[in-house]
């Protein structure tokens, strides 16, 4: 039977690992609309559209480690952003969700939340997820190795990667998948099931208030 110290260490480990994995594979979006997009040359656009799924995944991971939300945003499929907004509909519509809106999005009123673009919501969620200094440091130090991909039809690919990290002196290795779909600008990321679970948790928290 675990003693109190061991139980506490286990709980902390699960919390940090879960939040890190969630950030890595679930909460991604399209280019931030709140900022003026930089013009892209035809050569740069062609190079991006020619990127492999592994290259897109590696760029996403590099942006995540650097806390570059705009860089991560540019690598997400716009349909996924729309889906993210729909899953969090209660946060934008419930008049009693002010505290949760403040925690997740940095705004309190329904009007302020509804005025946010899908990509601005993404940026706010990213900031919320990494407010914990331990999680931010964990993401910076984690080592990720992209292994390969599996095709699902002609327009969807699942990239397999290995993430290694050390939590409380314990080495942890986790295999996971990032799914991508074709878009007009190349392969772009899709939401993962983890985000649906997060949205369900948020809805439950709103109902308990």
Protein Blocks (a to p, Z undefined) as FASTA:
>chain_A
ZZfklmmmmmmmmmmmmmmmmmmmmmgcdddfkbccddddfklmmmmmmpcfklmmmmmm
mmmmnopaklmmmmccfklmmmmmmmmmmmmmmmklmmmmmmmnopabfklmmmpcfklm
mmmmmmmmmmpmklmmmmmmpccddfbdcdehjkbccddddddddeehiacddddddddd
ddfkbccddddfklmmmmmmmmmmmmmZZ
